[in-house]
Amino acid sequence: MVAGEILRETRADGAIGLITLNRPERHNALNLAMWQELAAGVRALGADPATRVIVLRGAGEKAFASGADLHELATFRQTPEGAAAFHDAVEAAFAALAAVEQPVIAMIHGYCIGGGCELAVACDLRVADERARFGIPATKLGIVLGVDELRRLANLVGLAVAKEILFTSRHLDAGEALGAGLVNQVVPAAELEETVFGLARQIAANDPSAVAAAKSLLDALGRDMPADELLELQRSFVERARQEGESQQRINAVVNRR
């Protein structure tokens, strides 16, 4: 385990990478160091071929992440250089989540607000407990979100709901988040960890190259990648699967069982 304000460990013989936002006394409010450590942790787990899924969660019982550390953010925003440094660290974490081949599941309990909600949106799947609360109060704080952050949110919940979330800055309860498509599942709090790790094991049992292809191609569709580039990306994954040989082994196993 790598300790600090970001904890990194592996489960299930290394197949599941676990990253924990470890600042429970501040409801896991995200400071500069955490954004930097998060990016490094995602890259490290992604580089390990044994890791097939990454789970991201918050420490404690109150929050996944309550947003940016506003005390620190206010200090950084006093100068253009400071604001740029904080922005770059946030964008690097989001870029790491997008670039990693393994699916990333957000395990959400309690507050999932502001930068915490944006972080959850940047993951591939989101499972929340029934007590979770969501919101992005950027307009209340006078913060302008980046184009990529806006695109991710709009792709997930649709343009109209994204506008409502951002225009009002209001909080959504777990049921509203599920109805809006902000989360994939809502479960009782006592079942959250079991549900998330069950989902992770189900993904880990599949061919990692095919899972990586599905993630990469679907994300490319969400970015409106030109058709010729999209086709070339698909071809590269098909050739990779052919060379690695696991696809044929899996097909043969199914045929032989029949």
N, C-alpha and C positions, 0 to 999 in steps of 0.2 A: 504494500500500500504506500502511495505517495501522499504525505500529509501536508496540511496547510489550510488555506481557506478554500481550496479545491482538493478533495480526496479522490484518488484514482486507484481502483483495484479491479480484479477480475473474478468471475464466478464460473461455475460449471466447466472446470478444466480449461479456463481461459476463453471459452467460446463467447461469454458475455462480459463485456467491459462495463464497469460501473463508475460513474462520475458523480460525486456528491458536492453540491454547493454547501460549504461548511461554515456558515456564519449565523447560526441559529439565534444568537443573542440580538441580532439586528434583522431578524426575519429574512436572512440570506440576501440582504441588500447588496447589490453588485458594485464593487469598487474596481478601480483600475487594475489592481493586482489580480483580482478574480477573473476579469475578462481575459487577461494575459495568460493566466494559468489554465483557464478553460480551453483556450485555443491550443495550447501546448499539450494538454491532456487528451484532447480529441485526436490530435495528430499522432500522438504516441500510440494510442490504442488502435487507430486506423492503420498504422504501419505494421502492426502485429498480425501476421496471417492467421494466427489461431483465433483471433477475435472476429466473431461473425455478427454481433449485434452490440450496440452501445446503449446503456440506460442512463438517463440523466435525472437526478432527483435533488431535492433540498433536504438539508439536515433539520432535525427537530420536528415538532408537531404543528407548527403555526403556518409555515409557508414553503412553497416551492421556491419562489423568489419574489420579494416585495417590490422590486424595481431597482433603479440605480440608487447608489448611496448619494443622496441629494446634497449632503454636507460637502462631500468630496467633489461632486460634480460642480457645485457652485464655485468652488475654489478654482477648478480647472477652467471654467468658462470665463474667468476674469481676464484671460489673455487669449488671443487667437491661437498661439502655439499650444497652450494647455488644452483648449477645446479640441484642437486637431488631434492631439495625442490621445485623448479619451475616445474621440470618434474612431480613430484608427484601430484602437484596441478592441472596441465593440465590433467593428466591421471584420477584423481578423478572426474573431470567434465565430461570427456568422459564416465567414468564408470557409473556415475549417469544417463546420457542420455540413456545408454544402459539398465540399470536396471529398470528404471521407466516403469510401465506398460502402461501408456498413450502414444499415439503417440505424437511426437514432430514435429511441422512444423516450418521451418525457413522462415521468411518473409524477403527477401533480396532486398535491394536497394543500389545502389552505390557500393563502394568497398567491396569486399568479398575476402580478400587476406590473404595468409599465415595461421596463426592460426585461423583467421576468416573463411577461406574456409574449413579448417579441421573441425571446429565447425559445419558448415553447413552440411558437409558430414556426421557427426555423428548424425544429426537429421534424422527423418524418412522420411520426405517430405520436398521439397524445392520449394518455389514459388518466382520468381524474377521479378523485373520490367525491362523494356527494356534498362535501362541505367546501369544495374549492370555489374560489371567487376570481373572476377575470376582469381585466380592464387595462386600457392604455390611455392614461390621462395626459397625453402629450400636449393637447390644445390648452388644457388647464394650466400647464406649466410653461407654455410659450415655447415648446420644443417642436421643431420641424423634423419629421421622420425622413429617412433616406428613401430613395426610389425603390431600392431592392426590398426594404422592409415593407413598404406600402404594397408592392407587388405580391410578396408572400402572403400578406394578410388578405388582400383582395382575391387571390387565387384560392385561398382556403375557404373563405366565408361568402364570397361574392361582393361585388362593388357596393351594393346598397347597404348591406350589413356592415361592411368595413367603414363606410361613411358614418353610419350611426354610432359605431364604437368610438370613432375618432372625434366626431363632431360633439358628442355629448359628454365624453370622458366618464360615462357611468360604468358601474360594475355589473357584470353578468354573473348569475349564479350558475351552478353546474348544469342544471336542466336547460337553461337558456343557451349555455355554451354548446351543449350537445345538439340542441335544435338548430343552432346556427352553423353547425359543422366545424366549430372551433376545436372540438375534441372528438376522438373516435369512440370512446366509451366512458361511461360514468358508473362507478361501482361503489358499494359500501366501503367506508374507510378501512374496516378490518380486512377487506379482500383486495386492497389496492396492490400491495407488493406481490401477492400470489398471482394476481391477474397479469401484472406487467411481466413478471419473470416467466410465467407460462407462455405469454405471447412471444417473449424473446427466445425461449427454447424452441417454439414452433418455427420461428424464422431461421434460427441457427441450424435446424435440421435440413434445410433446403440447400441447393447448390449455391455457394457464395457468388460464383460468377454470374449466374442468372439473376440473383437478387441484386447484385451491383448493377447489372444491365438495366433491370426494371427501374431502380432508383434513378440512375443517370438519365435514361431516356424520358421518364416521366417528368423529371425536373427540367430537362431541355424543352419539352413540350410547354411547360409552364412559363418558360422564358421566351416562348415564340421563336425558337431557333429556326433558321431557314431550312427548308425541306432538304436541300442537298447536303447540308451539314448534319442534319438529323439522320439521314440515310447512311452517311459515312460513319457516324458514331455507332449506329446499329450494326453495320458490317464489321466494325472493329471488335465489338463484343461477340458476334457470331464466330469470328476467327479465333478469338481468345478461348471461347468455350470449346472449339474444335481441338485446339492445341493442348488444352489442359486435360481433356479426355474424361472428366468426371461426368459430363452429360451423357456420353455413350454408356458409361458404366451404370448410371442410374436407369437409363432406358432398358438396358439388358437385364437389370435386376427385376424390373417390373414384368418384362416379357417372360423371364424364367419362372417367376412366381405363378404366372398364369398357366 
